[in-house]
């Protein structure tokens, strides 16, 4: 990849990441620093340079984090052809019963 990232490439990377089992979503980082700025929009969770794509994700509780990260790395590398760094920012525990928090 050379030059600024294109919206099409960033969208393909996001789709590749989200297609990996165990990934809940992209994550913008603790301070929102993991973003790609495109004309008219921001894409949280992806930062690209000429020789690396950095992906920040949230994973499902109970997932094998290393395996999820490896699968994300392979999926993104297939799109970009460049090195991929995966940062797991959060582990998401699904609510056991969302209705349990509602007043009766």
DSSP file (Angstrom, degrees, kcal/mol; ACC not computed):
  #  RESIDUE AA STRUCTURE BP1 BP2  ACC     N-H-->O    O-->H-N    N-H-->O    O-->H-N    TCO  KAPPA ALPHA  PHI   PSI    X-CA   Y-CA   Z-CA
    1    1 A X              0   0    0      0, 0.0     2,-0.4     0, 0.0     4,-0.1   0.000 360.0 360.0 360.0 138.3    0.0    0.0    0.0
    2    2 A X        +     0   0    0      2,-0.1     2,-0.0    49,-0.0    48,-0.0  -0.991 360.0   0.2-134.4 145.3    1.3    3.5   -0.8
    3    3 A X  S    S-     0   0    0     -2,-0.4     2,-0.1     2,-0.0     3,-0.1  -0.286 107.7 -13.3  79.3-166.9    0.0    6.9    0.1
    4    4 A X  S    S-     0   0    0      1,-0.1    -2,-0.1    -2,-0.0    45,-0.1  -0.375  79.2-101.6 -70.5 146.0   -3.2    7.7    2.1
    5    5 A X        -     0   0    0     43,-0.2     2,-0.2    32,-0.1    -1,-0.1  -0.374  35.5-130.5 -66.3 145.7   -5.6    4.8    2.7
    6    6 A X     >  -     0   0    0      1,-0.1     4,-2.5    -3,-0.1     5,-0.2  -0.645  14.8-120.5 -94.3 155.6   -8.7    4.8    0.5
    7    7 A X  H  > S+     0   0    0     -2,-0.2     4,-2.5     1,-0.2     5,-0.2   0.878 113.7  54.6 -60.1 -38.1  -12.2    4.5    1.8
    8    8 A X  H  > S+     0   0    0      2,-0.2     4,-2.0     1,-0.2    -1,-0.2   0.925 110.0  45.4 -63.2 -44.7  -12.7    1.4   -0.3
    9    9 A X  H  > S+     0   0    0      2,-0.2     4,-2.4     1,-0.2    -2,-0.2   0.924 113.1  49.7 -65.8 -44.1   -9.7   -0.3    1.2
   10   10 A X  H  X S+     0   0    0     -4,-2.5     4,-2.6     1,-0.2    -1,-0.2   0.906 110.6  50.7 -61.8 -41.4  -10.6    0.7    4.8
   11   11 A X  H  X S+     0   0    0     -4,-2.5     4,-2.3    -5,-0.2    -1,-0.2   0.889 110.1  49.8 -63.6 -38.9  -14.1   -0.6    4.3
   12   12 A X  H  X S+     0   0    0     -4,-2.0     4,-2.2     2,-0.2    -2,-0.2   0.886 110.9  49.5 -67.1 -38.6  -12.7   -3.9    3.0
   13   13 A X  H  X S+     0   0    0     -4,-2.4     4,-2.5     2,-0.2    -2,-0.2   0.939 110.9  49.7 -63.7 -46.5  -10.4   -4.2    6.0
   14   14 A X  H  X S+     0   0    0     -4,-2.6     4,-2.6     1,-0.2    -2,-0.2   0.910 111.5  48.7 -59.1 -43.2  -13.3   -3.5    8.4
   15   15 A X  H  X S+     0   0    0     -4,-2.3     4,-1.2     1,-0.2    -1,-0.2   0.904 110.5  51.2 -63.3 -41.6  -15.4   -6.2    6.7
   16   16 A X  H  < S+     0   0    0     -4,-2.2     4,-0.3     2,-0.2    -2,-0.2   0.905 112.1  46.9 -62.7 -41.9  -12.6   -8.7    6.9
   17   17 A X  H >< S+     0   0    0     -4,-2.5     3,-1.7     1,-0.2    -2,-0.2   0.949 111.5  49.7 -64.6 -49.5  -12.1   -8.0   10.6
   18   18 A X  H 3< S+     0   0    0     -4,-2.6    -1,-0.2     1,-0.3    -2,-0.2   0.694 101.9  64.0 -66.7 -18.4  -15.8   -8.2   11.4
   19   19 A X  T 3< S+     0   0    0     -4,-1.2     2,-0.4    -3,-0.2    -1,-0.3   0.587  79.5 100.6 -81.1  -9.1  -16.2  -11.5    9.5
   20   20 A X  S X  S-     0   0    0     -3,-1.7     3,-1.9    -4,-0.3    52,-0.0  -0.644  82.0-115.9 -81.2 125.4  -13.8  -13.3   12.0
   21   21 A X  T 3  S+     0   0    0     -2,-0.4     3,-0.1     1,-0.2    50,-0.1  -0.351 101.2  31.1 -58.5 135.5  -15.6  -15.4   14.6
   22   22 A X  T 3  S+     0   0    0      1,-0.3    38,-2.7    -4,-0.1     2,-0.5   0.153  88.7 116.5 100.2 -18.0  -15.0  -14.1   18.1
   23   23 A X  E <   -A   59   0A   0     -3,-1.9    -1,-0.3    36,-0.2    36,-0.3  -0.744  40.4-175.3 -84.8 125.0  -14.7  -10.5   17.0
   24   24 A X  E     -     0   0A   0     34,-2.8     2,-0.3    -2,-0.5    -1,-0.2   0.906  61.1 -55.8 -81.6 -47.9  -17.5   -8.3   18.4
   25   25 A X  E     -A   58   0A   0     33,-1.1    33,-2.5    -8,-0.0    -1,-0.4  -0.975  61.9 -67.8-174.8 174.5  -16.4   -5.1   16.6
   26   26 A X  E     -A   57   0A   0     -2,-0.3     2,-0.4    31,-0.2    31,-0.3  -0.457  47.2-146.4 -71.9 155.2  -13.7   -2.7   15.8
   27   27 A X        -     0   0    0     29,-2.5    29,-0.2    18,-0.2    18,-0.1  -0.995  11.6-145.4-133.2 131.0  -12.6   -0.6   18.8
   28   28 A X        -     0   0    0     -2,-0.4     6,-2.5     1,-0.2     3,-0.1   0.487  52.4-106.3 -75.2  -2.8  -11.4    3.0   18.6
   29   29 A X    >   -     0   0    0      3,-0.2     3,-1.0     4,-0.2    -1,-0.2  -0.120  41.2 -67.8  94.4 163.0   -8.9    2.6   21.4
   30   30 A X  T 3  S+     0   0    0      1,-0.3    -1,-0.2     2,-0.1    -2,-0.1   0.841 137.3  25.3 -59.2 -36.1   -9.0    3.9   25.0
   31   31 A X  T 3  S-     0   0    0     -3,-0.1    -1,-0.3     0, 0.0    -2,-0.1   0.184 117.2-101.0-114.0  15.3   -8.7    7.5   23.9
   32   32 A X  S <  S+     0   0    0     -3,-1.0    -3,-0.2     2,-0.1    -2,-0.1   0.733  82.8 132.0  73.8  22.3  -10.1    7.2   20.4
   33   33 A X        +     0   0    0      1,-0.2     2,-1.4    11,-0.0    -4,-0.2   0.658  46.6  80.9 -82.4 -16.5   -6.6    7.2   18.9
   34   34 A X  S    S+     0   0    0     -6,-2.5    11,-3.9     2,-0.0    12,-0.4  -0.636  70.2 120.2 -94.1  80.9   -7.1    4.2   16.6
   35   35 A X  E     -D   44   0B   0     -2,-1.4     2,-0.5     9,-0.3     9,-0.2  -0.955  54.8-140.9-139.8 156.5   -8.9    5.8   13.7
   36   36 A X  E     -D   43   0B   0      7,-1.8     7,-2.5    -2,-0.3     2,-0.6  -0.991  23.2-144.3-114.5 126.7   -8.5    6.3   10.0
   37   37 A X  E     +D   42   0B   0     -2,-0.5     2,-0.3     5,-0.2     5,-0.2  -0.817  25.1 172.2 -94.6 123.8   -9.7    9.8    8.9
   38   38 A X  E >   -D   41   0B   0      3,-2.9     3,-2.1    -2,-0.6     2,-0.3  -0.841  49.3 -71.0-122.9 161.4  -11.4    9.8    5.5
   39   39 A X  T 3  S-     0   0    0     -2,-0.3     3,-0.1     1,-0.3   -32,-0.0  -0.364 120.1  -3.6 -55.8 116.5  -13.2   12.6    3.7
   40   40 A X  T 3  S+     0   0    0     -2,-0.3     2,-0.3     1,-0.1    -1,-0.3   0.433 128.7  52.2  82.5   0.1  -16.5   13.1    5.6
   41   41 A X  E <   -D   38   0B   0     -3,-2.1    -3,-2.9     2,-0.0     2,-0.4  -0.998  62.4-135.6-161.6 162.4  -16.0   10.2    8.1
   42   42 A X  E     -D   37   0B   0     -2,-0.3     2,-0.6    -5,-0.2    -5,-0.2  -0.951  13.3-152.0-118.6 141.1  -13.9    8.4   10.7
   43   43 A X  E >   -D   36   0B   0     -7,-2.5    -7,-1.8    -2,-0.4     3,-0.9  -0.932  18.6-147.3-115.6 107.3  -13.4    4.7   10.8
   44   44 A X  E 3  S+D   35   0B   0     -2,-0.6    -9,-0.3    -9,-0.2   -16,-0.2  -0.460  74.4  27.6 -74.3 141.9  -12.7    3.6   14.4
   45   45 A X  T 3  S+     0   0    0    -11,-3.9    11,-2.7   -19,-0.2     2,-0.4   0.379  99.0  90.0  95.8  -3.4  -10.4    0.7   15.0
   46   46 A X  E <   +B   55   0A   0     -3,-0.9     2,-0.4   -12,-0.4     9,-0.2  -0.991  41.8 173.4-131.3 128.6   -8.2    0.8   11.9
   47   47 A X  E     -B   54   0A   0      7,-2.7     7,-3.6    -2,-0.4     2,-0.4  -0.998  13.4-168.3-129.5 129.5   -4.9    2.8   11.4
   48   48 A X  E     +B   53   0A   0     -2,-0.4     2,-0.2     5,-0.2     5,-0.2  -0.927  11.2 173.5-122.4 143.9   -2.9    2.3    8.3
   49   49 A X        -     0   0    0      3,-2.9     3,-0.3    -2,-0.4    -2,-0.0  -0.718  53.2 -85.7-127.5-176.5    0.6    3.4    7.2
   50   50 A X  S    S+     0   0    0     -2,-0.2     3,-0.1     1,-0.2   -46,-0.0   0.813 125.6  21.3 -63.0 -29.4    2.6    2.6    4.1
   51   51 A X  S    S+     0   0    0      1,-0.1    32,-0.8    31,-0.1     2,-0.3   0.320 122.0  43.4-124.7   9.3    3.9   -0.7    5.5
   52   52 A X  E     - c   0  83A   0     -3,-0.3    -3,-2.9    30,-0.1     2,-0.5  -0.997  52.6-151.9-155.1 146.7    1.5   -1.7    8.3
   53   53 A X  E     -Bc  48  84A   0     30,-2.1    32,-2.7    -2,-0.3     2,-0.5  -0.994  17.5-158.9-118.3 125.2   -2.2   -2.0    9.1
   54   54 A X  E     -Bc  47  85A   0     -7,-3.6    -7,-2.7    -2,-0.5     2,-0.5  -0.914   8.5-170.0-107.6 126.3   -3.1   -1.7   12.8
   55   55 A X  E     -Bc  46  86A   0     30,-3.1    32,-3.0    -2,-0.5     2,-0.5  -0.967   7.2-162.8-121.7 127.7   -6.4   -3.2   13.8
   56   56 A X  E     + c   0  87A   0    -11,-2.7   -29,-2.5    -2,-0.5     2,-0.3  -0.938  22.2 174.8-111.1 129.3   -8.0   -2.6   17.3
   57   57 A X  E     -Ac  26  88A   0     30,-2.6    32,-2.8    -2,-0.5    33,-1.1  -0.870  33.1-136.6-133.9 161.4  -10.8   -5.0   18.2
   58   58 A X  E     -Ac  25  90A   0    -33,-2.5   -34,-2.8    -2,-0.3   -33,-1.1  -0.954  30.3-157.6-109.6 138.8  -13.2   -6.2   20.9
   59   59 A X  E     -Ac  23  91A   0     31,-2.5    33,-3.2    -2,-0.4   -36,-0.2  -0.828  21.6 -99.0-118.5 157.5  -13.6   -9.9   21.3
   60   60 A X  E >   - c   0  92A   0    -38,-2.7     3,-1.9    -2,-0.3    33,-0.2  -0.484  43.7-104.6 -71.4 138.9  -16.3  -12.1   22.8
   61   61 A X  T 3  S+     0   0    0     31,-2.7    33,-0.1     1,-0.3    -1,-0.1  -0.417 109.5  31.3 -59.0 136.6  -15.7  -13.4   26.3
   62   62 A X  T 3  S+     0   0    0      1,-0.4    -1,-0.3    -2,-0.1     2,-0.1   0.261  90.2 126.7  94.6 -11.4  -14.8  -17.1   26.1
   63   63 A X  S <  S-     0   0    0     -3,-1.9     2,-1.2   -41,-0.1    -1,-0.4  -0.431  73.1-110.5 -74.0 153.4  -13.0  -16.7   22.7
   64   64 A X     >  -     0   0    0      1,-0.2     4,-2.5    -2,-0.1     3,-0.3  -0.764  34.0-159.3 -83.2 101.4   -9.4  -17.9   22.4
   65   65 A X  H  > S+     0   0    0     -2,-1.2     4,-2.9     1,-0.3     5,-0.2   0.871  85.1  50.2 -57.7 -45.1   -7.9  -14.5   22.0
   66   66 A X  H  > S+     0   0    0      1,-0.2     4,-2.5     2,-0.2    -1,-0.3   0.907 112.5  48.1 -61.7 -41.0   -4.7  -15.5   20.4
   67   67 A X  H  > S+     0   0    0     -3,-0.3     4,-2.3     2,-0.2    -2,-0.2   0.897 112.1  49.0 -67.2 -39.6   -6.6  -17.6   17.8
   68   68 A X  H  X S+     0   0    0     -4,-2.5     4,-2.5     2,-0.2    -2,-0.2   0.939 112.2  48.6 -63.3 -46.3   -9.0  -14.7   17.1
   69   69 A X  H  X S+     0   0    0     -4,-2.9     4,-2.6     1,-0.2    -2,-0.2   0.906 111.4  49.7 -61.1 -42.2   -6.0  -12.3   16.7
   70   70 A X  H  X S+     0   0    0     -4,-2.5     4,-2.3    -5,-0.2    -1,-0.2   0.905 111.3  49.0 -62.8 -41.3   -4.3  -14.7   14.3
   71   71 A X  H  X S+     0   0    0     -4,-2.3     4,-2.4     2,-0.2    -2,-0.2   0.893 111.6  49.2 -66.5 -39.4   -7.4  -15.1   12.2
   72   72 A X  H  X S+     0   0    0     -4,-2.5     4,-2.8     2,-0.2     5,-0.3   0.933 110.1  52.0 -62.5 -45.6   -7.9  -11.3   12.1
   73   73 A X  H  X S+     0   0    0     -4,-2.6     4,-2.4     1,-0.2    -2,-0.2   0.926 112.7  44.4 -57.4 -47.0   -4.2  -10.9   11.0
   74   74 A X  H  X S+     0   0    0     -4,-2.3     4,-1.8     2,-0.2    -1,-0.2   0.908 113.7  50.1 -65.2 -42.3   -4.6  -13.5    8.2
   75   75 A X  H  X S+     0   0    0     -4,-2.4     4,-0.7     1,-0.2    -2,-0.2   0.912 114.8  42.7 -64.3 -43.6   -7.9  -12.0    7.0
   76   76 A X  H >X S+     0   0    0     -4,-2.8     4,-2.7     1,-0.2     3,-0.9   0.895 110.2  56.1 -71.5 -39.9   -6.6   -8.5    6.9
   77   77 A X  H 3X S+     0   0    0     -4,-2.4     4,-2.5    -5,-0.3    -1,-0.2   0.862 101.8  58.3 -60.3 -34.6   -3.3   -9.5    5.3
   78   78 A X  H 3< S+     0   0    0     -4,-1.8    -1,-0.3     1,-0.2    -2,-0.2   0.804 113.2  39.9 -64.1 -28.1   -5.3  -11.1    2.5
   79   79 A X  H << S+     0   0    0     -3,-0.9    -2,-0.2    -4,-0.7    -1,-0.2   0.885 129.0  26.4 -85.0 -43.9   -6.9   -7.7    1.8
   80   80 A X  H  < S-     0   0    0     -4,-2.7    -3,-0.2     2,-0.2    -2,-0.2   0.784  82.1-142.4 -95.6 -30.2   -3.9   -5.4    2.3
   81   81 A X     <  +     0   0    0     -4,-2.5     2,-0.2    -5,-0.4    -4,-0.1   0.575  69.0 102.2  74.5   8.1   -0.9   -7.6    1.5
   82   82 A X  S    S-     0   0    0     -6,-0.2    -1,-0.3     1,-0.1    -2,-0.2  -0.654  84.3 -72.1-117.5 174.5    1.0   -5.8    4.2
   83   83 A X  E     -c   52   0A   0    -32,-0.8   -30,-2.1    -2,-0.2     2,-0.4  -0.301  47.8-150.2 -62.2 149.7    2.0   -6.5    7.8
   84   84 A X  E     -c   53   0A   0    -32,-0.2     2,-0.5    -3,-0.1   -30,-0.2  -0.992  11.0-163.8-131.1 129.9   -0.9   -6.5   10.3
   85   85 A X  E     -c   54   0A   0    -32,-2.7   -30,-3.1    -2,-0.4     2,-0.5  -0.955  11.4-159.3-109.3 128.3   -0.8   -5.6   14.0
   86   86 A X  E     -c   55   0A   0     -2,-0.5     2,-0.5   -32,-0.2   -30,-0.2  -0.936   6.1-170.7-111.9 127.4   -3.8   -6.7   16.1
   87   87 A X  E     -c   56   0A   0    -32,-3.0   -30,-2.6    -2,-0.5     2,-0.8  -0.973  13.8-149.1-117.2 120.2   -4.6   -5.0   19.4
   88   88 A X  E     +c   57   0A   0     -2,-0.5   -30,-0.2   -32,-0.2     3,-0.1  -0.808  21.6 173.3 -89.3 111.7   -7.3   -6.5   21.6
   89   89 A X  E     +     0   0A   0    -32,-2.8     2,-0.3    -2,-0.8   -31,-0.2   0.745  58.4   8.9 -90.3 -27.7   -8.8   -3.6   23.4
   90   90 A X  E     -c   58   0A   0    -33,-1.1   -31,-2.5     2,-0.0     2,-0.5  -0.997  52.1-141.6-156.3 151.5  -11.7   -5.2   25.2
   91   91 A X  E     -c   59   0A   0     -2,-0.3     2,-0.5   -33,-0.2   -31,-0.2  -0.990  28.2-148.0-115.9 122.3  -13.3   -8.5   26.1
   92   92 A X  E     -c   60   0A   0    -33,-3.2   -31,-2.7    -2,-0.5     2,-0.6  -0.806   5.9-158.4-100.5 124.2  -17.1   -8.3   25.9
   93   93 A X        -     0   0    0     -2,-0.5     3,-0.1   -33,-0.2     2,-0.1  -0.890  22.1-130.9 -98.6 118.5  -19.3  -10.3   28.2
   94   94 A X        -     0   0    0     -2,-0.6     2,-0.2   -33,-0.1     3,-0.0  -0.383  28.4-101.0 -68.3 146.6  -22.8  -10.7   26.8
   95   95 A X        -     0   0    0      1,-0.2     3,-0.4    -2,-0.1    -1,-0.1  -0.469  23.4-144.8 -64.9 134.2  -25.6  -10.0   29.2
   96   96 A X  S    S+     0   0    0      1,-0.3     2,-0.3    -2,-0.2    -1,-0.2   0.928  89.9   1.9 -67.2 -43.8  -27.1  -13.3   30.5
   97   97 A X    >   -     0   0    0      1,-0.1     3,-2.2    -3,-0.0     4,-0.4  -0.788  63.4-166.4-145.8  97.3  -30.6  -11.9   30.6
   98   98 A X  G >  S+     0   0    0     -3,-0.4     3,-1.0    -2,-0.3     4,-0.2   0.793  90.4  60.7 -56.7 -28.3  -31.0   -8.3   29.3
   99   99 A X  G >  S+     0   0    0      1,-0.2     3,-1.4     2,-0.2    -1,-0.3   0.675  85.2  78.1 -73.0 -16.1  -34.6   -8.2   30.8
  100  100 A X  G <  S+     0   0    0     -3,-2.2    -1,-0.2     1,-0.3    -2,-0.2   0.761  90.1  54.7 -65.3 -24.2  -33.1   -8.8   34.3
  101  101 A X  G <  S+     0   0    0     -3,-1.0    -1,-0.3    -4,-0.4     2,-0.2   0.548  88.4  97.8 -86.2  -7.4  -32.1   -5.1   34.5
  102  102 A X  S <  S-     0   0    0     -3,-1.4     2,-0.1    -4,-0.2    -3,-0.0  -0.579  83.5-108.2 -82.8 142.5  -35.6   -3.8   33.7
  103  103 A X              0   0    0     -2,-0.2    -1,-0.1     1,-0.1    -2,-0.1  -0.393 360.0 360.0 -66.2 146.3  -37.8   -2.8   36.6
  104  104 A X              0   0    0     -4,-0.1    -1,-0.1    -2,-0.1    -2,-0.0   0.460 360.0 360.0 -94.0 360.0  -40.7   -5.2   37.3
